[in-house]
Amino acid sequence: MNTTPRPGLYPASVEDLRQRTRDFIRNTVIPAEPRPGQALNVAVRRELAAAARDAGVFAPHVPVEFGGQGLPVEHWSPVFQEAGYSPIGAAVLNCMAPDEGNMHMLNLIGSDAQKQRFLVPLAAGEISSCFAMSEPHPGAGSDPDALSTTAVRDGNGWRITGHKRFTSGATFAGFAIVMARTGAEAAKPGSTGPDGTGQAGATMFLVPMDTPGVRIGAPIHTVDRYLPGGHPHVHFDDVLVPDSAVLGEAGLAFKYAQVRLGPARLTHCMRWLGLARRAMDIMLDRANSREIFGAHLSQLGIAQDMIAQSVIDIETSDAIIAKCAALLAVDPKAGSALSSVAKVHVSEAVYRVIDRAVQLCGGDGVSDGLPLIQYLNEVRPFRIYDGSTETHKWAIARRAASTRRRAVENGEPFQGAAHIHEGER
């Protein structure tokens, strides 16, 4: 199998960046990878990031004016997949979550002053960031409209109080983008919950992590290891921020969250699909070299089925990512809706591919002699992070039923009617 993501289907400039990224990851990053399950050394990451800048592959998604490669969203996938071929590749290239999603949103809705203060050093890799939305039950989690962190007016600023958890990257972050409920005083048209209903008046704030009242809480120990900064609790205890800390407009946080979360879900899919391709290559190398029962594994029917199913999972994932990215470029709202479908399919498909690779490699697959079992640990949480598979399926089904209901109300024929009438006769 050729594991190159869709070669020859991109403009020459995109193909050039993809190829240079591929070469950099395989020749420079992979030899510097830590042992499976170990974190990337900070000093090594800085050296690799400097090398990425020299190679012209650093921050592929960031506009050129902020030091990136200026790649448009519809062409992110082939480059992000190449970065994801190494579990540390996206971090080295500064296109890893949550920074990548925060950069994208800052570029779209940040003021000029906010871009200079936060986006410029973030894009340069001088600082990192976190996105503080998820909260302990009964606060915001799968249901963002359950947001319980509050921000109240105080003179020319706001006081933020709340408890966040799974705040990925917070331990080393220079600032957080904090979602807080600001009530009717900050409500704006279009500021309702993500499904168009619910309470209005939530706002996003840019909060430096050294602001008085911001406190890193207990770490949350998860099976994934490669994200710098972990997923700790973060407490905001009467944190005073100025009006200039408001990102975009007050009251529009739920709307902005969709601006961020749609592309962020999809870039997770891109990166993890790159890692699935790596696992596929490891599986194929084993299948082509390991003999059992008088034949290579690749010649045995049961192994061939595993390989074929993995090829199908990779190709269908690549296709839906490409469609969703193209849609995000022209219709962000529709693209965000389709990103739920992509997230469900790709997160499940990537897990299946890597799990099959582990299985086919047998005892070596579950040892640290190969990186596969750690890859499985890295991708397993993706079926929960950024919305669990079940939550997205619920939203997908609701949208499908609602879309069809509106179509019928607008005069489109009800296709089941003939069958119903036939049964009545």
Residue pairs with C-beta under 8 A, 6 or more apart in sequence:
1 280
1 284
1 307
1 311
3 277
3 280
3 281
3 314
4 22
5 18
5 77
5 78
5 81
5 82
5 273
5 274
5 277
5 318
6 78
6 318
6 322
7 15
8 15
10 18
10 75
10 78
11 75
14 71
14 75
14 78
14 79
15 78
17 56
17 57
17 60
17 69
17 71
17 79
18 78
18 79
18 82
20 55
20 56
20 57
21 57
21 60
21 79
21 82
21 83
21 93
22 82
22 85
24 51
24 52
24 55
24 57
25 82
25 83
25 85
25 86
25 89
26 85
28 48
28 51
28 55
29 48
29 86
29 88
29 89
29 92
30 85
30 86
32 44
32 48
32 88
33 40
33 86
33 87
33 88
33 371
34 40
34 41
34 88
35 368
36 368
36 370
36 371
36 373
36 374
37 225
37 368
37 374
37 377
38 225
39 225
39 226
39 228
40 88
40 91
40 92
40 226
40 228
42 228
45 88
45 91
45 92
45 228
48 88
48 92
49 58
49 92
49 93
49 94
49 125
52 58
52 92
52 93
52 94
56 69
57 69
57 93
58 67
58 68
58 69
58 93
58 94
58 125
59 66
59 67
59 68
59 69
59 93
59 94
59 95
59 103
59 123
59 124
59 125
60 68
60 69
60 71
60 76
60 79
60 80
60 83
60 93
60 95
61 68
61 69
61 71
61 73
61 76
61 80
61 95
61 100
61 103
61 104
61 267
62 68
62 69
62 70
62 94
62 103
62 107
62 123
63 70
63 107
64 70
66 107
66 115
66 119
66 120
66 123
66 124
67 120
67 123
67 124
68 123
71 79
72 329
73 263
73 325
73 328
73 329
74 325
74 326
74 328
74 329
75 325
76 266
76 267
76 270
76 325
77 266
77 270
77 318
77 321
77 322
77 325
80 90
80 95
80 267
80 270
80 271
80 274
81 270
81 271
81 273
81 274
81 277
81 318
82 89
82 274
83 89
83 90
83 92
83 93
83 95
83 271
83 274
84 90
84 270
84 271
84 272
84 273
84 274
84 275
85 274
85 275
85 277
85 278
86 92
86 278
87 226
87 275
87 371
87 374
87 375
87 378
88 226
89 271
89 274
90 96
90 97
90 100
90 271
91 226
91 227
91 228
94 100
94 123
94 125
95 267
95 271
96 227
96 271
97 168
97 169
97 227
97 264
97 267
97 268
98 129
98 130
98 131
98 168
98 169
98 264
99 122
99 128
99 129
99 169
100 264
100 267
101 131
101 260
101 261
101 263
101 264
101 267
102 122
102 129
102 131
102 177
102 260
103 119
103 122
103 123
104 260
104 263
104 264
105 177
105 247
105 256
105 259
105 260
106 114
106 115
106 118
106 119
106 122
106 247
107 115
107 119
108 259
109 247
109 248
109 256
109 259
110 118
110 119
110 247
110 248
111 244
113 244
114 206
114 244
114 247
117 206
118 129
118 175
118 206
121 127
121 174
122 128
122 129
122 174
127 173
127 174
127 175
128 169
128 172
128 173
128 174
128 228
128 229
129 169
129 173
129 174
129 175
129 176
129 177
130 167
130 168
130 169
130 170
130 173
130 175
130 176
130 177
130 209
130 229
130 234
131 167
131 168
131 176
131 177
131 260
132 149
132 164
132 167
132 170
132 176
132 177
132 178
132 179
132 207
132 234
132 236
133 140
133 144
133 147
133 164
133 179
133 257
134 140
134 141
134 164
134 165
134 166
134 167
135 141
135 146
135 147
135 148
135 149
135 162
135 163
135 164
135 165
136 163
136 165
136 233
138 146
138 148
139 146
139 147
139 148
139 149
139 162
139 163
140 146
140 147
140 148
140 149
140 179
142 387
142 388
142 391
144 179
144 193
144 194
144 254
144 257
145 193
145 194
145 195
145 197
145 198
145 199
145 254
147 179
147 180
147 181
147 202
148 162
148 181
149 160
149 161
149 162
149 163
149 164
149 178
149 179
149 180
149 181
149 236
150 160
150 161
150 162
150 180
150 181
150 182
150 183
151 158
151 159
151 160
151 161
151 180
151 181
151 182
151 203
151 205
152 158
152 159
152 182
152 183
153 185
154 240
156 242
156 243
157 240
157 241
157 242
157 243
157 245
158 180
158 182
158 203
158 205
158 240
158 241
158 243
158 245
158 246
159 238
159 239
159 240
160 178
160 180
160 205
160 207
160 213
160 236
160 238
160 239
160 240
160 241
161 236
161 237
161 238
161 239
162 178
162 180
162 235
162 236
163 217
163 233
163 234
163 235
163 236
164 178
164 233
164 234
164 235
164 236
165 217
165 220
165 231
165 232
165 233
165 234
166 220
166 231
166 385
167 176
167 231
167 232
167 233
167 234
168 227
168 229
168 230
168 231
169 227
169 228
169 229
169 230
170 176
170 209
170 216
170 229
170 230
170 231
170 232
170 234
171 216
171 219
171 228
171 229
171 230
171 232
172 228
172 229
173 209
173 229
174 208
174 209
175 206
175 207
175 208
175 209
176 206
176 207
176 209
176 214
176 234
177 204
177 205
177 206
177 207
177 247
178 204
178 205
178 206
178 207
178 236
179 202
179 203
179 204
179 253
179 257
180 202
180 203
180 205
180 236
180 253
181 199
181 201
181 202
181 203
182 201
182 202
182 203
182 250
182 251
183 201
184 200
184 201
185 201
186 201
186 202
186 203
186 250
186 251
187 200
187 201
187 251
188 200
188 249
188 250
188 251
188 252
190 252
190 255
191 200
191 201
191 202
191 251
191 252
191 253
191 254
191 255
192 198
192 199
192 200
192 254
193 199
193 254
194 254
194 257
194 258
195 395
195 398
200 251
201 251
202 251
202 253
202 254
203 246
203 247
203 250
203 251
203 252
203 253
204 246
204 247
204 248
204 253
204 256
204 257
205 241
205 245
205 246
205 247
206 241
206 245
206 246
206 247
207 214
207 236
207 239
207 241
207 245
208 214
209 216
211 239
211 240
211 241
212 239
212 240
213 236
213 237
213 238
213 239
213 240
214 234
214 235
214 236
214 237
214 239
215 234
215 235
215 236
215 237
216 232
216 233
216 234
216 235
217 232
217 233
217 234
217 235
218 232
218 233
219 230
219 231
219 232
219 233
220 230
220 231
220 232
220 233
222 230
222 231
222 381
223 377
223 378
223 380
223 381
224 377
224 378
224 380
224 381
225 374
225 377
225 378
226 378
247 256
248 256
258 332
258 333
258 336
259 332
259 336
261 336
261 339
261 386
262 328
262 332
262 335
262 336
262 337
262 339
263 328
263 335
263 339
264 386
265 339
265 340
265 342
265 343
265 386
265 387
266 321
266 324
266 325
266 328
266 339
266 342
266 343
268 343
268 347
268 382
268 385
268 386
269 317
269 321
269 342
269 343
269 346
269 347
269 350
270 321
272 346
272 347
272 350
272 378
272 379
272 382
273 314
273 317
273 318
273 321
273 346
273 350
275 350
275 354
275 375
275 378
275 379
276 310
276 313
276 314
276 317
276 349
276 350
276 353
276 354
276 379
277 314
278 375
279 353
279 354
279 357
279 372
279 375
280 310
280 311
280 314
280 353
280 357
282 357
282 361
282 370
282 371
282 372
283 306
283 307
283 310
283 356
283 357
283 360
283 361
284 298
284 307
286 297
286 360
286 361
286 364
287 296
287 297
287 298
287 303
287 307
287 360
288 296
288 297
288 298
289 296
290 296
290 297
291 297
292 300
293 300
297 303
297 360
298 304
298 307
303 360
306 356
306 359
306 360
307 356
309 352
309 356
310 352
310 353
310 356
310 357
313 349
313 350
313 352
313 353
314 349
314 353
316 345
316 349
317 342
317 345
317 346
317 349
317 350
320 338
320 341
320 342
320 345
320 346
321 342
321 346
323 338
324 335
324 338
324 339
324 341
324 342
325 335
327 334
327 335
327 338
328 335
328 336
328 339
329 335
337 399
340 387
340 392
340 395
340 396
341 392
341 396
343 386
343 387
343 392
344 389
344 392
344 393
344 396
347 379
347 382
347 383
347 389
348 383
348 389
350 379
350 382
351 376
351 379
351 380
351 382
351 383
354 372
354 375
354 376
354 379
355 376
357 365
357 372
357 375
358 365
358 366
358 372
358 373
358 376
359 365
361 370
361 372
364 370
365 372
365 373
366 372
366 373
367 373
368 374
383 389
387 395
408 414
